[in-house]
Amino acid sequence: MSAAVKKLPAGDGLVPKAQAQALGRIFMACAAVGLALSAAGYLTDPKHFAHSWLVGFVNVWTICMGGLFFTIIHHLTKASWSVGPRRVMEWLSRGLPACAVVFLPILAFSKDLFVWMRPEAAHDELIQSKTAYLNQPFFLVRVVVYFGLWILLSAFFAGKSRAQDASGDRTLSERMQARAAPSAVVFALSITFAGFDWLMSLDPHWFSTMFGVYIFAGALVGSHAVLALATLRINKERWGGDVVTTEHQHDVGKYLFAWVVFWAYIGFSQFMLIWYANIPEETIFYRHRWEHGWSVVSLTLVIGHFVLPFLILLSRTAKRTGILAIGAVLLLAMHYVDIYWLVMPSFSHHFHPSWIDLGGLLAPLGLVGTWVSRRVLVDPVVPMKDPYLAEAMKAENLV
């Protein structure tokens, strides 16, 4: 361990105002372009617009949920190394209120998305057998409950963390640690059932008990890819002092690598069990994602979401250098492709990407990103008075 004096972030610990405002302007531009394209998409093909918007929403929602999970687990395990990177994930979790607003078009166009909400579903015996769960009033109740819980959890953990920046009160950490375990249970149940409601029910004839875990795995990959890019920039600019260093970057890279493997494990396990059982009602999910051009997307996921990032992130050097950014950018792109692969075959069994999809990507990303960037302007890069701060600065990787 170096004997050099460890330094806290300079000044108020904020990202320089010019850089923070530039980030906000980028997201506002994305929102403006995305909303214009989405409006044109709605006028051109409302059903395509609804599915593209759902893809974009789930893309940003899962990233924000990954930030909330990281924050909860940090307090649950009483970790010290993650004190520095935690603030970025708190920022992501703060995007959940904006996600609730972005979800409103999905409610407005729900009948274009969910076949079980349409009048013809009354003649489908299988759908009728699921109406105790798949009915519009109960669906709306669950939406309110989900977002209510997530926003409360985000406000509690991020709010207490921010309050500690001012007071340095150690009991705030103890309160967050005490509530982390029940919060983890709430998180696990809510993201699982939200995945069932918003994605799996697009085809109400198909189901998988592993689907919620698959959505969870994708959320971890997407959020940690964002964290990796943010950590690289914070470390490079020294905005986090010695609270965010190459050692912390290395740890973030390890987690990103681990979640890539976890995502592949869950995805393969779901595929293998369905393939082995060979039940037509189950295999139809993968058939729709292999025929009529979708095989290109499926193979892209295998290579781009697992093989390439596995090789890129495997080495110690990659996690400690700018190579980490290559893996993170690739995984962010593949996270969107993964959600697209889940949603769009329900719109069309033929793979026909459209400019409407670009609007569906940019508008939710820009709107939620603009909201999150406001926190970057006012919150220090790291929790300035966290009781584990001194220990966090001692983090060192031996392998």
C-alpha distance (Angstrom), angle and dihedral (degrees) to the residues before:
residue distance angle dihedral
M1 . . .
S2 3.77 . .
A3 3.80 116.9 .
A4 3.81 91.0 -142.9
V5 3.79 116.6 126.6
K6 3.79 111.2 -99.2
K7 3.80 114.8 -126.0
L8 3.79 132.4 -150.3
P9 3.82 120.1 -140.4
A10 3.77 113.2 -71.5
G11 3.80 120.8 -101.9
D12 3.80 116.3 -21.3
G13 3.81 92.5 -11.9
L14 3.80 93.7 -119.0
V15 3.78 126.7 140.4
P16 3.83 106.2 -102.5
K17 3.79 107.7 -86.4
A18 3.81 95.0 -123.3
Q19 3.82 92.5 55.3
A20 3.80 93.3 44.7
Q21 3.80 92.0 49.6
A22 3.81 90.9 47.2
L23 3.80 89.2 54.9
G24 3.79 90.0 51.4
R25 3.80 91.8 49.9
I26 3.81 91.2 52.0
F27 3.80 91.2 53.8
M28 3.81 92.3 45.0
A29 3.80 89.6 53.1
C30 3.82 89.7 50.2
A31 3.81 89.6 50.2
A32 3.81 93.2 49.2
V33 3.80 94.5 48.7
G34 3.80 92.0 41.8
L35 3.79 94.4 49.9
A36 3.80 91.4 48.9
L37 3.81 91.6 50.3
S38 3.81 91.4 44.2
A39 3.82 91.9 51.5
A40 3.80 89.7 51.3
G41 3.80 89.3 45.6
Y42 3.78 91.5 52.7
L43 3.81 91.1 52.1
T44 3.82 91.2 46.2
D45 3.82 101.9 41.8
P46 3.83 116.9 -5.6
K47 3.80 94.6 -172.3
H48 3.80 93.0 51.5
F49 3.80 89.4 46.6
A50 3.83 91.0 53.1
H51 3.80 93.2 52.0
S52 3.81 93.2 44.7
W53 3.80 90.5 49.8
L54 3.81 90.0 50.7
V55 3.81 89.8 53.1
G56 3.80 91.5 51.0
F57 3.78 92.8 45.4
V58 3.80 94.4 50.4
N59 3.80 89.6 46.6
V60 3.82 93.7 59.9
W61 3.82 96.0 31.7
T62 3.80 92.7 57.8
I63 3.81 91.1 48.8
C64 3.81 90.4 52.4
M65 3.81 90.3 46.6
G66 3.79 90.2 52.4
G67 3.80 88.3 55.4
L68 3.80 90.6 52.5
F69 3.81 91.5 49.0
F70 3.82 92.5 50.9
T71 3.80 90.4 51.0
I72 3.81 93.2 49.8
I73 3.81 94.0 46.9
H74 3.80 91.2 47.4
H75 3.79 90.0 60.7
L76 3.79 94.6 37.2
T77 3.81 91.8 57.8
K78 3.83 94.7 35.7
A79 3.79 87.7 -129.9
S80 3.77 121.5 -176.1
W81 3.83 105.5 -170.9
S82 3.82 91.1 61.8
V83 3.80 96.1 57.1
G84 3.81 90.6 97.8
P85 3.82 100.0 45.4
R86 3.82 90.8 40.6
R87 3.80 95.5 82.2
V88 3.81 92.1 61.5
M89 3.79 89.6 53.3
E90 3.80 90.4 47.9
W91 3.79 87.3 55.1
L92 3.81 90.1 52.8
S93 3.80 91.8 49.4
R94 3.81 88.3 52.3
G95 3.79 87.2 65.5
L96 3.81 92.2 71.9
P97 3.86 94.9 90.1
A98 3.81 88.0 54.7
C99 3.82 88.8 48.6
A100 3.81 87.9 57.1
V101 3.81 89.6 57.1
V102 3.81 92.0 45.7
F103 3.81 88.3 53.2
L104 3.82 92.4 63.3
P105 3.85 95.6 85.5
I106 3.81 87.8 53.6
L107 3.80 88.7 58.2
A108 3.79 90.9 46.1
F109 3.81 92.8 51.9
S110 3.79 97.7 32.3
K111 3.81 93.6 124.6
D112 3.80 89.6 57.0
L113 3.80 88.5 54.2
F114 3.78 107.2 36.3
V115 3.79 118.3 52.5
W116 3.81 91.3 -164.3
M117 3.82 89.2 66.8
R118 3.81 93.5 57.0
P119 3.82 124.7 94.3
E120 3.82 92.5 -116.4
A121 3.82 88.9 64.4
A122 3.81 87.2 76.8
H123 3.81 87.6 74.7
D124 3.82 94.6 50.5
E125 3.79 109.4 94.1
L126 3.80 94.8 -162.6
I127 3.80 93.8 50.8
Q128 3.79 90.3 46.9
S129 3.79 89.7 55.7
K130 3.82 88.2 59.8
T131 3.79 98.9 47.0
A132 3.81 92.8 107.9
Y133 3.81 85.5 73.0
L134 3.81 104.0 17.6
N135 3.78 102.0 62.0
Q136 3.79 127.9 117.1
P137 3.84 100.5 -119.2
F138 3.81 92.9 50.3
F139 3.82 89.7 44.0
L140 3.82 90.4 56.1
V141 3.81 91.5 47.1
R142 3.79 90.6 52.9
V143 3.81 91.5 49.3
V144 3.81 90.5 54.5
V145 3.81 92.1 45.8
Y146 3.81 93.4 48.2
F147 3.79 96.1 50.3
G148 3.79 92.1 39.5
L149 3.80 91.2 55.8
W150 3.79 95.0 43.6
I151 3.79 94.4 47.7
L152 3.81 91.1 47.8
L153 3.80 92.0 49.7
S154 3.79 92.4 46.9
A155 3.80 92.7 47.1
F156 3.80 91.6 48.4
F157 3.80 99.6 49.3
A158 3.80 98.5 34.6
G159 3.81 91.6 40.1
K160 3.80 94.3 51.4
S161 3.79 90.4 45.7
R162 3.78 90.8 52.5
A163 3.82 91.8 46.4
Q164 3.79 88.8 53.7
D165 3.80 89.4 57.7
A166 3.79 87.0 66.9
S167 3.79 102.9 35.1
G168 3.80 105.4 27.5
D169 3.80 87.1 -144.6
R170 3.81 108.5 167.6
T171 3.79 92.0 -159.2
L172 3.81 88.8 70.2
S173 3.81 88.8 65.9
E174 3.80 89.7 48.1
R175 3.80 91.1 51.9
M176 3.79 91.6 50.3
Q177 3.79 91.1 48.0
A178 3.81 91.4 50.2
R179 3.81 92.2 53.4
A180 3.79 96.7 41.6
A181 3.83 97.2 86.0
P182 3.84 97.3 54.5
S183 3.80 88.7 40.2
A184 3.81 90.0 56.6
V185 3.81 90.1 54.1
V186 3.81 91.6 48.7
F187 3.79 90.2 47.9
A188 3.81 94.1 50.1
L189 3.80 94.7 48.9
S190 3.79 95.7 43.0
I191 3.82 97.8 48.7
T192 3.81 89.9 46.3
F193 3.79 95.1 52.8
A194 3.80 92.5 40.2
G195 3.81 87.3 55.8
F196 3.79 89.4 51.2
D197 3.82 92.2 48.3
W198 3.79 101.8 43.0
L199 3.79 102.8 31.9
M200 3.79 114.9 13.6
S201 3.82 93.3 46.1
L202 3.82 89.4 60.4
D203 3.81 81.8 87.5
P204 3.82 103.9 30.7
H205 3.81 91.4 -176.3
W206 3.82 91.5 65.6
F207 3.77 129.5 64.0
S208 3.79 140.9 169.7
T209 3.77 127.4 -171.8
M210 3.83 88.2 -149.4
F211 3.79 95.0 55.8
G212 3.80 96.1 94.0
V213 3.80 91.2 52.6
Y214 3.80 89.8 49.5
I215 3.81 90.7 55.1
F216 3.82 89.3 46.7
A217 3.81 91.0 51.7
G218 3.80 91.5 51.3
A219 3.81 90.3 49.6
L220 3.79 90.5 55.0
V221 3.80 93.0 49.3
G222 3.81 93.7 48.4
S223 3.80 96.2 45.4
H224 3.81 94.2 45.6
A225 3.80 90.4 49.0
V226 3.81 88.3 56.8
L227 3.81 89.5 45.2
A228 3.81 90.9 51.4
L229 3.82 92.3 53.4
A230 3.81 92.0 45.8
T231 3.81 92.6 47.4
L232 3.79 91.4 50.4
R233 3.81 91.2 53.4
I234 3.81 94.7 43.1
N235 3.80 91.1 49.0
K236 3.80 93.3 45.9
E237 3.81 93.7 50.2
R238 3.82 92.6 38.9
W239 3.79 90.3 -130.1
G240 3.80 89.2 143.4
G241 3.79 96.6 47.3
D242 3.81 109.4 -150.1
V243 3.80 91.5 -28.0
V244 3.82 89.7 81.1
T245 3.79 111.3 36.5
T246 3.77 139.9 144.8
E247 3.80 87.6 -80.1
H248 3.80 91.2 60.0
Q249 3.79 90.1 43.4
H250 3.79 87.6 54.2
D251 3.82 90.7 52.5
V252 3.80 91.6 49.5
G253 3.80 88.8 50.9
K254 3.80 90.2 52.3
Y255 3.77 91.4 53.2
L256 3.80 92.4 46.8
F257 3.79 89.5 51.7
A258 3.82 91.1 47.6
W259 3.80 93.3 51.0
V260 3.81 91.1 49.7
V261 3.80 88.6 57.0
F262 3.82 91.1 44.0
W263 3.82 91.7 51.6
A264 3.81 90.6 50.0
Y265 3.81 91.5 47.5
I266 3.81 93.3 52.1
G267 3.80 93.2 43.0
F268 3.79 93.3 49.2
S269 3.80 93.2 43.8
Q270 3.81 91.3 54.2
F271 3.81 91.5 46.9
M272 3.81 94.5 45.1
L273 3.81 94.8 50.9
I274 3.81 92.6 48.3
W275 3.81 92.3 44.8
Y276 3.82 92.4 48.7
A277 3.82 94.2 48.4
N278 3.83 90.4 45.7
I279 3.80 94.0 -161.8
P280 3.83 109.5 163.5
E281 3.82 92.9 -139.3
E282 3.82 88.5 59.0
T283 3.80 103.2 34.9
I284 3.81 91.2 55.9
F285 3.82 88.4 80.2
Y286 3.81 92.2 63.3
R287 3.79 93.6 36.5
H288 3.80 89.8 60.4
R289 3.80 88.4 50.6
W290 3.78 94.9 51.0
E291 3.78 107.0 41.9
H292 3.82 130.7 70.8
G293 3.80 96.3 25.6
W294 3.82 98.7 -44.9
S295 3.81 91.3 108.8
V296 3.83 87.4 77.7
V297 3.81 90.3 59.4
S298 3.81 92.6 44.0
L299 3.80 92.6 52.0
T300 3.80 90.7 44.0
L301 3.81 88.5 57.9
V302 3.79 93.2 49.8
I303 3.80 92.6 50.5
G304 3.80 101.6 31.5
H305 3.81 99.6 37.4
F306 3.78 97.4 41.5
V307 3.82 121.2 4.5
L308 3.82 99.1 47.0
P309 3.84 98.3 38.7
F310 3.80 89.7 44.7
L311 3.80 90.2 56.6
I312 3.81 93.9 40.3
L313 3.81 96.1 49.8
L314 3.81 99.2 36.2
S315 3.80 98.9 92.2
R316 3.79 128.3 73.5
T317 3.81 90.0 -128.0
A318 3.79 92.7 57.8
K319 3.79 92.4 55.8
R320 3.80 92.9 50.1
T321 3.81 98.8 45.9
G322 3.78 141.2 47.7
I323 3.80 89.6 -79.4
L324 3.80 84.9 84.5
A325 3.82 88.2 67.0
I326 3.81 90.9 57.6
G327 3.79 91.5 54.4
A328 3.81 92.3 44.3
V329 3.82 94.8 50.5
L330 3.80 90.8 47.0
L331 3.80 91.4 50.8
L332 3.81 93.1 48.4
A333 3.80 88.7 54.3
M334 3.80 91.5 46.2
H335 3.80 91.4 47.8
Y336 3.80 88.3 61.1
V337 3.82 91.0 45.4
D338 3.80 89.1 51.2
I339 3.81 92.3 54.9
Y340 3.81 90.3 43.9
W341 3.82 88.6 52.8
L342 3.80 90.4 52.3
V343 3.81 97.1 47.4
M344 3.79 113.0 29.3
P345 3.84 100.4 60.1
S346 3.81 84.9 66.4
F347 3.81 87.4 61.1
S348 3.79 97.0 43.6
H349 3.80 132.4 0.5
H350 3.81 86.6 -148.3
F351 3.79 119.5 76.3
H352 3.80 106.1 -122.0
P353 3.83 112.3 151.6
S354 3.79 114.4 -158.9
W355 3.79 141.5 -169.6
I356 3.81 85.3 -108.7
D357 3.80 87.5 70.9
L358 3.81 89.7 59.4
G359 3.80 90.2 57.5
G360 3.78 90.2 49.1
L361 3.80 89.6 53.2
L362 3.81 100.0 43.8
A363 3.81 101.0 41.8
P364 3.85 99.3 57.0
L365 3.81 90.8 37.5
G366 3.79 92.2 50.5
L367 3.80 95.5 44.4
V368 3.80 96.0 48.1
G369 3.80 92.1 38.8
T370 3.81 91.4 53.1
W371 3.80 89.8 52.0
V372 3.81 93.2 48.4
S373 3.80 93.0 46.1
R374 3.80 88.6 63.3
R375 3.80 88.2 67.4
V376 3.80 90.4 52.9
L377 3.79 88.5 61.4
V378 3.82 95.6 54.7
D379 3.83 108.1 25.4
P380 3.82 123.5 77.3
V381 3.80 114.1 -114.3
V382 3.80 90.6 -116.1
P383 3.84 133.7 24.5
M384 3.81 96.3 -90.2
K385 3.82 98.4 -159.3
D386 3.78 103.6 29.1
P387 3.84 109.6 144.2
Y388 3.82 90.0 -130.5
L389 3.80 93.9 52.7
A390 3.83 96.4 104.0
E391 3.79 90.8 49.0
A392 3.80 91.1 47.7
M393 3.80 90.6 58.2
K394 3.81 89.6 58.1
A395 3.81 93.4 61.9
E396 3.79 112.6 134.0
N397 3.80 133.0 172.6
L398 3.78 117.6 -141.8
V399 3.81 95.0 -178.5
